[in-house]
Amino acid sequence: MKPNIGPKVLWSELLPYEFRARLAECPAVYLPLGICEPHGQVSAFGLDLFKAEWLCIEAARRTGGIVAPSMGYHIHETGYHARWLEEEVGETDPLLTGIPPAVMIHLFLYQLRSFVNAGFRTIVVVSGHSGGNQADLRQAAAVFMEHVPVTVWVQSDPELVDGLYTGDHAGKYELSQQMYLRPDLVDMEKRVWENVPGSGGKMALGDDADEATAELGQNIMNACLDRLCAAVCSLNRARNTKTIPPLTYASIEEIWRQVLSGSKSWVTAQPWPDQKPVSSHSRWKTYEYYRVDS
């Protein structure tokens, strides 16, 4: 990865006096979200996490704030993911760090609790894994903000560069990012594994992956960073300075019940309207429609 040399910004690395100093200077926290999922035979599983971490670290160095421990588990398999997995990976286990929507969103609320109780008033969530997952987190964040006077801002990296670049999965866009951030974790010669029985085939590699370059990846990441920093500066100027009493487990469970009442509208709970049904024989059929009580 290529973070520029600069001050310590990782929560995990800060000493208490350093944490308090950075918090006093800028009460903003960054949460990098990603997942381990296949990006072809040619790239490491952690691409989504690497780009979220890079963006959060660099934004904290530019604009202030602290980067929380990364979350390397994310929503996958359910809803629209099911047909995608059948088409792109097949019946081979995709080696995911995927968790169900309710587990992810419930935990997310407790992460927000820890940030507020630590004194943060601007919460920036950057997801390198996108498609619809970020929409469900935004829905939960909106409910949280009805109860707690802080700002929770959730964006995926393709959304940061909307209008400049078009996101993809393990294609020209994403593999370029990986080539820039971690060139040691990309080896296009490993496409030969696509023809090895039992290897998983293309493993969701995009059709334009051969067009990826490190130069394009650098341009994409810098454009993401510029827009992220501009957004965070605006959020910081508008942050609430009210004193907030410590949030309890009970207060989070109250918010969770309200979030849960809207679970039928979660994007990750059903297929996209234009998706074909998952084949009845597929291992992914059981995940096509997700219900919390199922």
C-alpha positions as a printed NumPy array, in Angstrom:
array([[  0.   ,   0.   ,   0.   ],
       [  1.132,   3.582,  -0.594],
       [  0.166,   5.942,   2.224],
       [  2.374,   9.007,   2.238],
       [  4.684,   9.357,   5.209],
       [  2.95 ,  11.483,   7.809],
       [  1.621,  11.656,  11.352],
       [  0.126,   8.664,  13.101],
       [ -3.621,   8.536,  12.516],
       [ -4.572,   4.949,  13.344],
       [ -6.55 ,   4.585,  16.567],
       [ -4.719,   1.31 ,  17.17 ],
       [ -1.309,   3.022,  17.079],
       [ -2.035,   6.167,  19.08 ],
       [ -1.037,   6.61 ,  22.698],
       [ -3.755,   8.084,  24.929],
       [ -2.293,  11.613,  24.95 ],
       [ -1.894,  11.485,  21.157],
       [ -5.479,  10.325,  20.743],
       [ -6.803,  13.138,  22.944],
       [ -4.763,  15.711,  21.035],
       [ -6.014,  14.605,  17.632],
       [ -9.585,  14.36 ,  18.938],
       [ -9.438,  17.893,  20.346],
       [ -8.083,  19.205,  17.065],
       [-10.677,  17.409,  14.924],
       [-13.385,  15.139,  16.391],
       [-13.783,  13.124,  13.192],
       [-13.371,   9.363,  12.881],
       [-12.982,   7.236,   9.77 ],
       [-14.219,   3.652,   9.492],
       [-12.75 ,   1.694,   6.545],
       [-15.018,  -1.128,   5.377],
       [-14.089,  -3.932,   3.015],
       [-14.381,  -7.64 ,   2.465],
       [-12.285, -10.536,   1.26 ],
       [-13.863, -11.753,  -1.965],
       [-12.544, -13.076,  -5.276],
       [-11.148, -10.562,  -7.741],
       [-10.12 , -13.065, -10.349],
       [ -7.274, -15.526, -10.151],
       [ -4.906, -12.588, -10.574],
       [ -5.522, -10.443,  -7.513],
       [ -5.508, -10.778,  -3.734],
       [ -8.836, -11.111,  -1.935],
       [ -8.49 ,  -7.927,   0.134],
       [ -8.677,  -5.316,  -2.63 ],
       [-11.857,  -3.714,  -1.25 ],
       [-10.322,  -3.264,   2.173],
       [ -6.992,  -1.947,   0.892],
       [ -8.564,   0.946,  -0.989],
       [-10.872,   1.908,   1.892],
       [ -7.945,   1.92 ,   4.32 ],
       [ -5.77 ,   4.014,   2.007],
       [ -8.496,   6.605,   1.538],
       [ -9.218,   6.878,   5.26 ],
       [ -5.569,   7.147,   6.255],
       [ -4.756,   9.764,   3.642],
       [ -7.9  ,  11.78 ,   4.377],
       [ -7.121,  11.791,   8.107],
       [ -3.612,  13.046,   7.363],
       [ -4.948,  15.823,   5.161],
       [ -8.004,  16.941,   7.12 ],
       [ -7.482,  15.665,  10.677],
       [ -9.229,  12.974,  12.64 ],
       [ -8.53 ,   9.389,  13.564],
       [ -8.885,   6.141,  11.622],
       [-10.752,   3.41 ,  13.487],
       [ -9.803,  -0.266,  13.172],
       [-10.813,  -1.581,   9.767],
       [-13.801,  -3.852,   9.294],
       [-12.878,  -6.668,   6.916],
       [-16.274,  -8.377,   7.011],
       [-19.199,  -7.134,   4.972],
       [-22.587,  -8.095,   3.568],
       [-22.438, -10.619,   0.754],
       [-24.322, -13.717,  -0.537],
       [-27.822, -12.351,   0.174],
       [-30.236, -10.674,  -2.217],
       [-28.684,  -9.497,  -5.483],
       [-25.374, -11.091,  -4.519],
       [-26.839, -14.589,  -4.895],
       [-27.422, -14.475,  -8.656],
       [-24.118, -12.638,  -9.116],
       [-22.26 , -15.41 ,  -7.285],
       [-23.961, -18.085,  -9.355],
       [-22.98 , -16.34 , -12.587],
       [-19.501, -15.125, -11.664],
       [-18.185, -17.8  ,  -9.311],
       [-20.505, -20.759,  -9.729],
       [-20.859, -23.459,  -7.12 ],
       [-17.247, -23.28 ,  -5.947],
       [-16.885, -21.736,  -2.503],
       [-15.897, -18.086,  -3.133],
       [-13.752, -17.762,   0.018],
       [-15.674, -14.75 ,   1.311],
       [-15.601, -12.894,   4.596],
       [-19.316, -12.314,   4.123],
       [-21.848, -11.905,   6.923],
       [-25.655, -11.492,   6.86 ],
       [-27.186,  -8.014,   6.657],
       [-28.681,  -8.079,  10.153],
       [-25.371,  -9.072,  11.716],
       [-23.487,  -6.363,   9.855],
       [-25.979,  -3.588,  10.518],
       [-26.454,  -4.457,  14.184],
       [-22.693,  -4.409,  14.695],
       [-22.481,  -1.149,  12.727],
       [-24.755,   0.551,  15.253],
       [-22.481,  -0.547,  18.074],
       [-19.48 ,   0.768,  16.189],
       [-21.239,   4.12 ,  15.94 ],
       [-21.865,   3.949,  19.682],
       [-18.17 ,   3.474,  20.407],
       [-17.303,   6.476,  18.242],
       [-19.816,   8.789,  19.909],
       [-18.825,   7.704,  23.404],
       [-15.162,   8.353,  22.546],
       [-16.048,  11.947,  21.664],
       [-16.296,  11.924,  17.867],
       [-18.965,  14.081,  16.249],
       [-18.26 ,  13.431,  12.561],
       [-18.271,   9.777,  11.499],
       [-17.01 ,   9.01 ,   8.008],
       [-17.594,   5.495,   6.694],
       [-15.742,   4.529,   3.517],
       [-16.695,   1.231,   1.908],
       [-14.504,  -0.38 ,  -0.712],
       [-17.197,  -3.033,  -1.155],
       [-20.181,  -1.583,  -2.976],
       [-23.221,  -2.319,  -5.058],
       [-26.   ,  -1.817,  -2.547],
       [-24.413,  -2.564,   0.803],
       [-23.676,   1.077,   1.479],
       [-27.352,   1.966,   0.984],
       [-28.385,  -0.279,   3.861],
       [-25.728,   1.237,   6.106],
       [-26.982,   4.71 ,   5.172],
       [-30.491,   3.662,   6.12 ],
       [-29.272,   2.548,   9.548],
       [-27.167,   5.701,   9.912],
       [-30.221,   7.866,   9.203],
       [-32.126,   6.223,  12.044],
       [-29.111,   6.582,  14.338],
       [-28.921,  10.311,  13.59 ],
       [-32.6  ,  10.715,  14.517],
       [-31.603,   9.73 ,  18.043],
       [-28.041,  11.063,  18.326],
       [-26.937,  14.568,  17.181],
       [-23.87 ,  13.541,  15.159],
       [-23.147,  13.237,  11.458],
       [-22.703,   9.762,   9.977],
       [-21.646,   9.867,   6.321],
       [-21.389,   6.631,   4.309],
       [-19.859,   6.426,   0.83 ],
       [-18.323,   3.776,  -1.386],
       [-15.282,   4.63 ,  -3.472],
       [-17.115,   4.484,  -6.851],
       [-19.64 ,   6.979,  -5.49 ],
       [-16.801,   9.345,  -4.641],
       [-15.792,   9.54 ,  -8.306],
       [-19.236,   9.376,  -9.874],
       [-19.102,  11.218, -13.188],
       [-15.331,  10.823, -13.471],
       [-14.879,   7.054, -13.427],
       [-17.193,   4.068, -13.558],
       [-16.75 ,   1.449, -10.872],
       [-16.693,  -2.259, -11.611],
       [-15.818,  -5.57 , -10.042],
       [-12.288,  -6.826, -10.698],
       [-12.165,  -5.025, -14.016],
       [-10.265,  -2.07 , -15.395],
       [-11.346,   0.193, -12.503],
       [-10.673,  -2.057,  -9.515],
       [ -7.585,  -3.855, -10.782],
       [ -6.036,  -0.487, -11.614],
       [ -6.59 ,   0.537,  -8.001],
       [ -4.892,  -2.639,  -6.806],
       [ -1.992,  -2.191,  -9.213],
       [ -1.375,   1.253,  -7.748],
       [ -1.912,   0.429,  -4.065],
       [ -0.44 ,  -3.07 ,  -3.921],
       [  1.281,  -4.045,  -7.164],
       [  2.813,  -6.971,  -5.313],
       [ -0.666,  -8.488,  -5.011],
       [ -1.532,  -8.526,  -8.727],
       [ -0.179, -11.062, -11.194],
       [ -1.962, -11.139, -14.534],
       [ -0.041, -14.257, -15.55 ],
       [ -2.098, -16.183, -13.023],
       [ -5.029, -16.146, -15.435],
       [ -3.762, -19.578, -16.432],
       [ -5.539, -20.853, -13.306],
       [ -8.871, -20.062, -14.938],
       [ -8.575, -23.295, -16.917],
       [ -7.527, -25.521, -14.015],
       [-10.384, -27.796, -12.863],
       [-11.589, -26.963,  -9.366],
       [ -9.89 , -23.551,  -9.253],
       [-13.099, -21.542,  -9.64 ],
       [-12.644, -20.408, -13.23 ],
       [-12.537, -16.644, -13.797],
       [-13.419, -15.945, -10.136],
       [-15.439, -12.838, -11.044],
       [-12.718, -11.176, -13.121],
       [-14.065,  -8.292, -15.209],
       [-14.039,  -8.499, -19.002],
       [-11.836,  -5.404, -19.317],
       [ -9.325,  -6.413, -16.633],
       [ -6.489,  -6.527, -19.16 ],
       [ -6.88 ,  -2.759, -19.638],
       [ -5.976,  -2.005, -16.015],
       [ -2.873,   0.088, -15.283],
       [ -1.213,   1.455, -12.168],
       [ -1.345,   4.965, -13.668],
       [ -5.129,   4.763, -14.001],
       [ -5.329,   3.416, -10.459],
       [ -3.357,   6.381,  -9.153],
       [ -5.671,   8.8  , -10.943],
       [ -8.747,   7.053,  -9.559],
       [ -7.469,   6.958,  -5.99 ],
       [ -6.367,  10.59 ,  -6.018],
       [ -9.734,  11.665,  -7.417],
       [-11.481,   9.649,  -4.683],
       [ -9.272,  11.267,  -2.065],
       [ -9.838,  14.81 ,  -3.296],
       [-13.601,  14.397,  -3.17 ],
       [-13.497,  12.63 ,   0.174],
       [-11.429,  15.396,   1.76 ],
       [-13.706,  18.098,   0.362],
       [-16.753,  16.32 ,   1.78 ],
       [-15.15 ,  15.791,   5.195],
       [-14.102,  19.441,   5.46 ],
       [-17.698,  20.438,   4.792],
       [-18.997,  17.941,   7.345],
       [-16.553,  19.186,   9.967],
       [-17.64 ,  22.792,   9.5  ],
       [-21.26 ,  21.765,  10.089],
       [-20.716,  19.401,  13.016],
       [-22.793,  19.627,  16.167],
       [-20.96 ,  20.71 ,  19.313],
       [-23.612,  19.652,  21.815],
       [-22.652,  17.481,  24.751],
       [-23.978,  13.959,  24.248],
       [-24.599,  11.687,  27.246],
       [-22.924,   8.264,  27.013],
       [-24.869,   5.86 ,  24.808],
       [-25.872,   2.639,  26.551],
       [-26.555,  -0.803,  25.162],
       [-30.239,  -0.148,  25.792],
       [-30.171,   2.994,  23.673],
       [-28.582,   1.107,  20.765],
       [-31.093,  -1.718,  21.058],
       [-33.897,   0.836,  20.822],
       [-32.373,   2.215,  17.625],
       [-31.825,  -1.331,  16.323],
       [-35.513,  -2.164,  16.754],
       [-36.403,   0.826,  14.611],
       [-33.815,  -0.106,  11.973],
       [-35.048,  -3.68 ,  11.993],
       [-38.609,  -2.56 ,  11.348],
       [-37.436,  -1.38 ,   7.933],
       [-35.499,  -4.526,   7.041],
       [-37.857,  -5.495,   4.211],
       [-36.556,  -2.502,   2.272],
       [-32.882,  -3.395,   2.699],
       [-31.21 ,  -3.428,  -0.709],
       [-29.234,  -6.552,   0.24 ],
       [-32.385,  -8.465,   1.169],
       [-33.692,  -9.14 ,  -2.354],
       [-32.544,  -9.36 ,  -5.976],
       [-32.372,  -6.376,  -8.275],
       [-35.688,  -5.984, -10.156],
       [-34.137,  -7.016, -13.484],
       [-32.122,  -9.977, -12.175],
       [-32.926, -13.485, -13.278],
       [-33.895, -15.888, -10.478],
       [-31.173, -18.011,  -8.967],
       [-31.27 , -21.54 , -10.347],
       [-33.16 , -23.94 ,  -8.115],
       [-30.184, -26.295,  -7.921],
       [-27.671, -23.583,  -6.972],
       [-26.124, -23.358,  -3.523],
       [-27.002, -19.643,  -3.634],
       [-30.767, -20.145,  -3.998],
       [-31.343, -20.115,  -0.242],
       [-29.82 , -16.616,   0.031],
       [-31.828, -14.999,  -2.765],
       [-34.406, -13.521,  -0.41 ],
       [-33.171, -12.605,   3.054],
       [-35.419, -12.251,   6.047],
       [-34.11 , -11.545,   9.515],
       [-36.275, -14.278,  11.023],
       [-35.382, -16.848,   8.353]])
